[in-house]
C-alpha cells in the first residue's frame, strides 16, 4: 500500500527543490510558487508537463522513460500539431503520493498529475487546489467522454464539478496466485487446489530447494496487505458477513480475519515467506527474485508478469521455467472468494496552479481517439504488433519487449488493453493477444474473477475518510507487518491491540460514518 503523508509547505518546498534538481527543471519552471507558471516559450509554444511513474523496471537495452517511442509519438502526433512541447516528469512509483503532496503544497506539480486515492483528490478539490474541468471537458473532451462513459466520469465529480478524470479499468480482476509448476514436478507434487496443498508445496520448496533457488529460496513472495486479500477472504466466516459489512467495516474487524493472519504468521516463522517482505514496496524485489529463480509462488496483480515483462525475463534466464496461475485459497464451504476492483483506475487531475488546463484536456481527448490509444498500448503496426480480427496482436520480438513493458504509464486514461467502447468481449480478447502467454493470461483473469466479491460503490467521500484515510492506510501496512512477524505465543495479544489502535485512531469513526451512509442509501 502507498504511504499517505501530508507534508507542510516548508518541508515540501525543501524536498521539492531536491526533486526539481533531479528532473532538469528550468528556472522559469521553478519560478514563484505562489504564481501560475508561464507555459509559453519565446515562440509561443506551450510546455505541457505530465507526471510519469518510474517503476524501476526498464529492460536492458530499452531507451529512457522520457525519450522513447511513446514520448516521441506523443510529441509528433499531439505536441507538434498543437504547438505544445510535452515534457514528462518522472516520479518513483513507491513515492507517488508523498511527492504529489509536496508538489501540490508548493504549487509546482506538473500540469497533469494522478493518484488512486479518492479522499486525497477530494481534499485537494475542497482546498481549491484543482481546476474545475467541467466546461473544458464539454468543449474539448467529447472523445474522452465517449470512451470513459458517465458512470466513470461521475466518480471524479464533486458538488457537480468535474475535478478529476478517472481512468477506465478494462479488467476488474485484482490479483492471481502463481506458482512454479516446474518446481512442483521436481518435488513430486500436483498443482495446489486447496490452502493446505499450497502450504505443503511451500514446505517442499523450502526443504528441497528446486530449480536454481539454492539456499536463497523464497517459497512465497509478494506478501503484503493488498495482495494477500484473497488469502484473507478464504478464512472469513461468510455466513456472518453482509454487503453492509463489506462496504463499511475494515478487514481487521471481519469474522475470521485473525485466523488468516495466524496462518501468515505461521508461514513467516517456518521460513516460507520472504523474510524481508516488509521492505519490498510495490514488489520490485519480488520481480527481481522471481526472474532470478528464487521465488516459488506469489500473488501479483492479474497478468502483471506478462504486461510488465518479467515472466519473459524469467524464461530467458530459465527456458524450462513454468509459471502457472492457480486458485488455491478455499473457504470451509469450498468457495474461493476474492476482491474484484471497481471500474475506475487512477484519478487524473489538473492543479489549479497550472496555466495549461485546456491543453491538458485536449491531450486526454487526443489519447481517447482509437488510432492514438491503439498506438500507445501496442506500439508500431508491423513492428511491435499486427491487427487480426480488429484486435492488436503483439509480436514476439525484442523491439516489442523494449517498447511495451510500461505502455500503461503513457496511456493513462485506460487501465488494460482497450479497442472498443461498445464491445467488452473484444476488449477482453485484446488483453489475451500474446500467443506465448495466452493460456497464462486467460487463467489469471478467470481465477482472479472466480467467486469475486465487489465492494458496493461509495455513496460519497465522507468527512472521516478525508480526515483519517492517510493515517489509516499507513496503519494497515504497519499492522500487517506486526501481526505477521509477532511471536506465535504473543500473536493474539498483538493482533487485538493493533486492531484496537486502528479503531481508536479514526477507524471507528470511518466505520460508523460508512454504516450510516450505506443505510441512508438503502
SULZILIN-V581171 format. One record per residue. N is the residue number from 1. RES is the residue in one letter. D_CENTER is the distance of its C-alpha to the mean C-alpha in Angstrom with 1 decimal. Layout:
n=N res=RES d_center=D_CENTER
n=N res=RES d_center=D_CENTER
This chain:
n=1 res=X d_center=9.3
n=2 res=X d_center=9.8
n=3 res=X d_center=13.5
n=4 res=X d_center=14.9
n=5 res=X d_center=18.4
n=6 res=X d_center=20.6
n=7 res=X d_center=23.0
n=8 res=X d_center=26.4
n=9 res=X d_center=27.5
n=10 res=X d_center=29.8
n=11 res=X d_center=27.2
n=12 res=X d_center=24.7
n=13 res=X d_center=27.4
n=14 res=X d_center=28.1
n=15 res=X d_center=24.6
n=16 res=X d_center=24.1
n=17 res=X d_center=27.3
n=18 res=X d_center=26.0
n=19 res=X d_center=22.8
n=20 res=X d_center=25.0
n=21 res=X d_center=27.3
n=22 res=X d_center=24.6
n=23 res=X d_center=23.5
n=24 res=X d_center=27.0
n=25 res=X d_center=27.4
n=26 res=X d_center=31.0
n=27 res=X d_center=33.3
n=28 res=X d_center=33.2
n=29 res=X d_center=29.3
n=30 res=X d_center=29.7
n=31 res=X d_center=32.7
n=32 res=X d_center=33.4
n=33 res=X d_center=30.3
n=34 res=X d_center=32.2
n=35 res=X d_center=32.8
n=36 res=X d_center=30.7
n=37 res=X d_center=30.4
n=38 res=X d_center=32.8
n=39 res=X d_center=30.7
n=40 res=X d_center=33.8
n=41 res=X d_center=35.4
n=42 res=X d_center=39.1
n=43 res=X d_center=39.0
n=44 res=X d_center=37.1
n=45 res=X d_center=33.9
n=46 res=X d_center=30.8
n=47 res=X d_center=27.9
n=48 res=X d_center=24.5
n=49 res=X d_center=21.9
n=50 res=X d_center=18.2
n=51 res=X d_center=15.3
n=52 res=X d_center=13.6
n=53 res=X d_center=11.0
n=54 res=X d_center=12.9
n=55 res=X d_center=11.1
n=56 res=X d_center=14.6
n=57 res=X d_center=14.7
n=58 res=X d_center=17.3
n=59 res=X d_center=19.8
n=60 res=X d_center=23.4
n=61 res=X d_center=25.3
n=62 res=X d_center=22.5
n=63 res=X d_center=23.3
n=64 res=X d_center=21.8
n=65 res=X d_center=18.5
n=66 res=X d_center=20.7
n=67 res=X d_center=23.5
n=68 res=X d_center=22.8
n=69 res=X d_center=23.2
n=70 res=X d_center=20.3
n=71 res=X d_center=21.6
n=72 res=X d_center=25.2
n=73 res=X d_center=24.6
n=74 res=X d_center=23.2
n=75 res=X d_center=26.2
n=76 res=X d_center=28.7
n=77 res=X d_center=27.8
n=78 res=X d_center=26.6
n=79 res=X d_center=27.7
n=80 res=X d_center=31.3
n=81 res=X d_center=32.4
n=82 res=X d_center=31.4
n=83 res=X d_center=32.7
n=84 res=X d_center=29.3
n=85 res=X d_center=28.2
n=86 res=X d_center=24.4
n=87 res=X d_center=23.0
n=88 res=X d_center=19.5
n=89 res=X d_center=18.8
n=90 res=X d_center=16.5
n=91 res=X d_center=14.5
n=92 res=X d_center=13.2
n=93 res=X d_center=9.4
n=94 res=X d_center=10.6
n=95 res=X d_center=12.9
n=96 res=X d_center=11.4
n=97 res=X d_center=12.5
n=98 res=X d_center=15.8
n=99 res=X d_center=16.6
n=100 res=X d_center=16.0
n=101 res=X d_center=18.5
n=102 res=X d_center=20.9
n=103 res=X d_center=21.1
n=104 res=X d_center=21.4
n=105 res=X d_center=24.1
n=106 res=X d_center=25.9
n=107 res=X d_center=25.7
n=108 res=X d_center=24.4
n=109 res=X d_center=20.8
n=110 res=X d_center=20.4
n=111 res=X d_center=21.4
n=112 res=X d_center=17.9
n=113 res=X d_center=15.1
n=114 res=X d_center=11.9
n=115 res=X d_center=9.7
n=116 res=X d_center=7.8
n=117 res=X d_center=10.9
n=118 res=X d_center=13.7
n=119 res=X d_center=16.5
n=120 res=X d_center=16.0
n=121 res=X d_center=16.4
n=122 res=X d_center=19.4
n=123 res=X d_center=20.9
n=124 res=X d_center=20.9
n=125 res=X d_center=22.5
n=126 res=X d_center=25.1
n=127 res=X d_center=25.9
n=128 res=X d_center=26.7
n=129 res=X d_center=24.1
n=130 res=X d_center=22.6
n=131 res=X d_center=24.5
n=132 res=X d_center=25.5
n=133 res=X d_center=24.5
n=134 res=X d_center=26.5
n=135 res=X d_center=29.5
n=136 res=X d_center=27.7
n=137 res=X d_center=25.5
n=138 res=X d_center=28.7
n=139 res=X d_center=30.6
n=140 res=X d_center=28.1
n=141 res=X d_center=25.2
n=142 res=X d_center=26.9
n=143 res=X d_center=24.9
n=144 res=X d_center=21.7
n=145 res=X d_center=22.9
n=146 res=X d_center=24.0
n=147 res=X d_center=20.7
n=148 res=X d_center=18.6
n=149 res=X d_center=21.4
n=150 res=X d_center=22.6
n=151 res=X d_center=20.5
n=152 res=X d_center=17.3
n=153 res=X d_center=19.1
n=154 res=X d_center=20.6
n=155 res=X d_center=17.5
n=156 res=X d_center=17.8
n=157 res=X d_center=21.5
n=158 res=X d_center=23.3
n=159 res=X d_center=27.1
n=160 res=X d_center=27.4
n=161 res=X d_center=25.8
n=162 res=X d_center=22.8
n=163 res=X d_center=21.0
n=164 res=X d_center=17.5
n=165 res=X d_center=16.5
n=166 res=X d_center=13.6
n=167 res=X d_center=11.9
n=168 res=X d_center=13.0
n=169 res=X d_center=10.8
n=170 res=X d_center=13.2
n=171 res=X d_center=12.3
n=172 res=X d_center=11.7
n=173 res=X d_center=12.0
n=174 res=X d_center=9.4
n=175 res=X d_center=10.7
n=176 res=X d_center=13.9
n=177 res=X d_center=16.3
n=178 res=X d_center=18.0
n=179 res=X d_center=21.4
n=180 res=X d_center=23.8
n=181 res=X d_center=26.4
n=182 res=X d_center=28.9
n=183 res=X d_center=28.9
n=184 res=X d_center=29.7
n=185 res=X d_center=32.6
n=186 res=X d_center=33.8
n=187 res=X d_center=34.0
n=188 res=X d_center=35.4
n=189 res=X d_center=32.8
n=190 res=X d_center=31.4
n=191 res=X d_center=27.8
n=192 res=X d_center=27.0
n=193 res=X d_center=27.2
n=194 res=X d_center=27.3
n=195 res=X d_center=25.9
n=196 res=X d_center=29.3
n=197 res=X d_center=29.2
n=198 res=X d_center=25.8
n=199 res=X d_center=27.4
n=200 res=X d_center=30.4
n=201 res=X d_center=28.5
n=202 res=X d_center=26.8
n=203 res=X d_center=30.3
n=204 res=X d_center=31.7
n=205 res=X d_center=29.1
n=206 res=X d_center=30.0
n=207 res=X d_center=33.7
n=208 res=X d_center=34.2
n=209 res=X d_center=31.6
n=210 res=X d_center=31.2
n=211 res=X d_center=30.4
n=212 res=X d_center=30.2
n=213 res=X d_center=28.5
n=214 res=X d_center=31.7
n=215 res=X d_center=31.8
n=216 res=X d_center=28.2
n=217 res=X d_center=26.8
n=218 res=X d_center=23.7
n=219 res=X d_center=24.0
n=220 res=X d_center=20.6
n=221 res=X d_center=17.6
n=222 res=X d_center=14.0
n=223 res=X d_center=15.3
n=224 res=X d_center=13.4
n=225 res=X d_center=13.4
n=226 res=X d_center=10.2
n=227 res=X d_center=10.8
n=228 res=X d_center=14.5
n=229 res=X d_center=14.5
n=230 res=X d_center=16.3
n=231 res=X d_center=18.9
n=232 res=X d_center=19.4
n=233 res=X d_center=20.0
n=234 res=X d_center=22.6
n=235 res=X d_center=24.7
n=236 res=X d_center=24.8
n=237 res=X d_center=28.1
n=238 res=X d_center=27.1
n=239 res=X d_center=30.7
n=240 res=X d_center=30.3
n=241 res=X d_center=27.0
n=242 res=X d_center=27.0
n=243 res=X d_center=24.6
n=244 res=X d_center=25.5
n=245 res=X d_center=24.5
n=246 res=X d_center=21.0
n=247 res=X d_center=20.6
n=248 res=X d_center=22.4
n=249 res=X d_center=22.4
n=250 res=X d_center=20.1
n=251 res=X d_center=19.5
n=252 res=X d_center=21.9
n=253 res=X d_center=24.7
n=254 res=X d_center=24.3
n=255 res=X d_center=27.4
n=256 res=X d_center=26.8
n=257 res=X d_center=23.7
n=258 res=X d_center=25.9
n=259 res=X d_center=27.0
n=260 res=X d_center=23.5
n=261 res=X d_center=23.3
n=262 res=X d_center=26.8
n=263 res=X d_center=25.8
n=264 res=X d_center=23.0
n=265 res=X d_center=25.7
n=266 res=X d_center=28.1
n=267 res=X d_center=25.8
n=268 res=X d_center=25.3
n=269 res=X d_center=29.1
n=270 res=X d_center=30.0
n=271 res=X d_center=28.0
n=272 res=X d_center=25.7
n=273 res=X d_center=22.3
n=274 res=X d_center=21.3
n=275 res=X d_center=23.5
n=276 res=X d_center=21.2
n=277 res=X d_center=18.0
n=278 res=X d_center=17.8
n=279 res=X d_center=17.7
n=280 res=X d_center=14.8
n=281 res=X d_center=11.9
n=282 res=X d_center=8.7
n=283 res=X d_center=11.1
n=284 res=X d_center=13.0
n=285 res=X d_center=16.2
n=286 res=X d_center=15.4
n=287 res=X d_center=15.0
n=288 res=X d_center=18.3
n=289 res=X d_center=20.1
n=290 res=X d_center=19.3
n=291 res=X d_center=20.5
n=292 res=X d_center=23.5
n=293 res=X d_center=24.5
n=294 res=X d_center=24.1
n=295 res=X d_center=21.5
n=296 res=X d_center=22.8
n=297 res=X d_center=19.9
n=298 res=X d_center=16.3
n=299 res=X d_center=13.5
n=300 res=X d_center=10.3
n=301 res=X d_center=7.9
n=302 res=X d_center=10.7
n=303 res=X d_center=12.4
n=304 res=X d_center=10.2
n=305 res=X d_center=13.6
n=306 res=X d_center=15.0
n=307 res=X d_center=12.8
n=308 res=X d_center=12.1
n=309 res=X d_center=15.8
n=310 res=X d_center=16.3
n=311 res=X d_center=18.2
n=312 res=X d_center=20.5
n=313 res=X d_center=21.1
n=314 res=X d_center=21.9
n=315 res=X d_center=24.5
n=316 res=X d_center=25.9
n=317 res=X d_center=26.6
n=318 res=X d_center=27.8
n=319 res=X d_center=29.0
n=320 res=X d_center=29.8
n=321 res=X d_center=26.4
n=322 res=X d_center=25.1
n=323 res=X d_center=21.6
n=324 res=X d_center=21.7
n=325 res=X d_center=19.5
n=326 res=X d_center=21.1
n=327 res=X d_center=21.0
n=328 res=X d_center=23.2
n=329 res=X d_center=22.3
n=330 res=X d_center=25.1
n=331 res=X d_center=26.7
n=332 res=X d_center=30.4
n=333 res=X d_center=30.9
n=334 res=X d_center=29.1
n=335 res=X d_center=26.0
n=336 res=X d_center=22.5
n=337 res=X d_center=20.4
n=338 res=X d_center=16.7
n=339 res=X d_center=14.2
n=340 res=X d_center=13.0
n=341 res=X d_center=10.7
n=342 res=X d_center=12.3
n=343 res=X d_center=13.1
n=344 res=X d_center=11.4
n=345 res=X d_center=8.1
n=346 res=X d_center=8.2
n=347 res=X d_center=11.7
n=348 res=X d_center=13.9
n=349 res=X d_center=17.0
n=350 res=X d_center=20.3
n=351 res=X d_center=21.9
n=352 res=X d_center=25.5
n=353 res=X d_center=26.8
n=354 res=X d_center=25.8
n=355 res=X d_center=28.8
n=356 res=X d_center=26.8
n=357 res=X d_center=25.4
n=358 res=X d_center=27.4
n=359 res=X d_center=26.3
n=360 res=X d_center=22.6
n=361 res=X d_center=23.0
n=362 res=X d_center=25.2
n=363 res=X d_center=22.5
n=364 res=X d_center=19.9
n=365 res=X d_center=22.7
n=366 res=X d_center=23.7
n=367 res=X d_center=20.3
n=368 res=X d_center=20.8
n=369 res=X d_center=23.9
n=370 res=X d_center=23.8
n=371 res=X d_center=25.4
n=372 res=X d_center=22.8
n=373 res=X d_center=19.5
n=374 res=X d_center=21.2
n=375 res=X d_center=21.9
n=376 res=X d_center=18.6
n=377 res=X d_center=16.9
n=378 res=X d_center=19.8
n=379 res=X d_center=22.0
n=380 res=X d_center=25.8
n=381 res=X d_center=27.7
n=382 res=X d_center=30.1
n=383 res=X d_center=28.4
n=384 res=X d_center=24.8
n=385 res=X d_center=25.1
n=386 res=X d_center=27.8
n=387 res=X d_center=28.1
n=388 res=X d_center=29.2
n=389 res=X d_center=29.9
n=390 res=X d_center=27.8
n=391 res=X d_center=24.7
n=392 res=X d_center=23.6
n=393 res=X d_center=23.9
n=394 res=X d_center=22.6
n=395 res=X d_center=25.5
n=396 res=X d_center=25.7
n=397 res=X d_center=26.6
n=398 res=X d_center=25.5
n=399 res=X d_center=25.2
n=400 res=X d_center=22.4
n=401 res=X d_center=20.7
n=402 res=X d_center=21.0
n=403 res=X d_center=20.0
n=404 res=X d_center=17.1
n=405 res=X d_center=14.8
n=406 res=X d_center=12.5
n=407 res=X d_center=13.8
n=408 res=X d_center=10.6
n=409 res=X d_center=10.7
n=410 res=X d_center=14.2
n=411 res=X d_center=14.1
n=412 res=X d_center=12.0
n=413 res=X d_center=13.6
n=414 res=X d_center=12.3
n=415 res=X d_center=9.2
n=416 res=X d_center=11.3
n=417 res=X d_center=15.0
n=418 res=X d_center=17.3
n=419 res=X d_center=21.1
n=420 res=X d_center=22.7
n=421 res=X d_center=22.4
n=422 res=X d_center=25.1
n=423 res=X d_center=24.3
n=424 res=X d_center=21.3
n=425 res=X d_center=22.9
n=426 res=X d_center=23.1
n=427 res=X d_center=19.4
n=428 res=X d_center=18.8
n=429 res=X d_center=21.3
n=430 res=X d_center=19.7
n=431 res=X d_center=16.8
n=432 res=X d_center=19.5
n=433 res=X d_center=21.6
n=434 res=X d_center=21.7
n=435 res=X d_center=24.8
n=436 res=X d_center=24.3
n=437 res=X d_center=21.3
n=438 res=X d_center=22.1
n=439 res=X d_center=23.0
n=440 res=X d_center=20.0
n=441 res=X d_center=17.6
n=442 res=X d_center=19.9
n=443 res=X d_center=20.1
n=444 res=X d_center=16.4
n=445 res=X d_center=16.0
n=446 res=X d_center=19.3
n=447 res=X d_center=18.6
n=448 res=X d_center=15.1
n=449 res=X d_center=17.0
n=450 res=X d_center=20.3
n=451 res=X d_center=21.5
n=452 res=X d_center=18.2
n=453 res=X d_center=18.4
n=454 res=X d_center=17.0
n=455 res=X d_center=17.0
n=456 res=X d_center=19.7
n=457 res=X d_center=18.6
n=458 res=X d_center=19.1
n=459 res=X d_center=22.6
n=460 res=X d_center=22.0
n=461 res=X d_center=20.6
n=462 res=X d_center=23.1
n=463 res=X d_center=25.0
n=464 res=X d_center=24.1
n=465 res=X d_center=20.3
n=466 res=X d_center=20.8
n=467 res=X d_center=23.1
n=468 res=X d_center=21.4
n=469 res=X d_center=17.7
n=470 res=X d_center=16.9
n=471 res=X d_center=19.5
n=472 res=X d_center=18.6
n=473 res=X d_center=14.9
n=474 res=X d_center=16.4
n=475 res=X d_center=19.1
n=476 res=X d_center=16.8
n=477 res=X d_center=15.9
n=478 res=X d_center=19.6
n=479 res=X d_center=20.9
n=480 res=X d_center=18.9
n=481 res=X d_center=20.4
n=482 res=X d_center=23.8
n=483 res=X d_center=24.3
n=484 res=X d_center=23.1
n=485 res=X d_center=25.5
n=486 res=X d_center=28.3
n=487 res=X d_center=31.7
n=488 res=X d_center=32.3
n=489 res=X d_center=35.4
n=490 res=X d_center=33.5
n=491 res=X d_center=30.4
n=492 res=X d_center=31.6
n=493 res=X d_center=32.7
n=494 res=X d_center=29.5
n=495 res=X d_center=27.3
n=496 res=X d_center=29.6
n=497 res=X d_center=29.9
n=498 res=X d_center=26.3
n=499 res=X d_center=25.6
n=500 res=X d_center=28.7
n=501 res=X d_center=27.4
n=502 res=X d_center=24.1
n=503 res=X d_center=26.2
n=504 res=X d_center=28.6
n=505 res=X d_center=26.3
n=506 res=X d_center=25.1
n=507 res=X d_center=23.5
n=508 res=X d_center=26.8
n=509 res=X d_center=27.0
n=510 res=X d_center=23.5
n=511 res=X d_center=24.5
n=512 res=X d_center=27.9
n=513 res=X d_center=26.7
n=514 res=X d_center=24.2
n=515 res=X d_center=27.0
n=516 res=X d_center=29.4
n=517 res=X d_center=27.0
n=518 res=X d_center=26.4
n=519 res=X d_center=30.2
n=520 res=X d_center=31.0
n=521 res=X d_center=28.9
n=522 res=X d_center=30.7
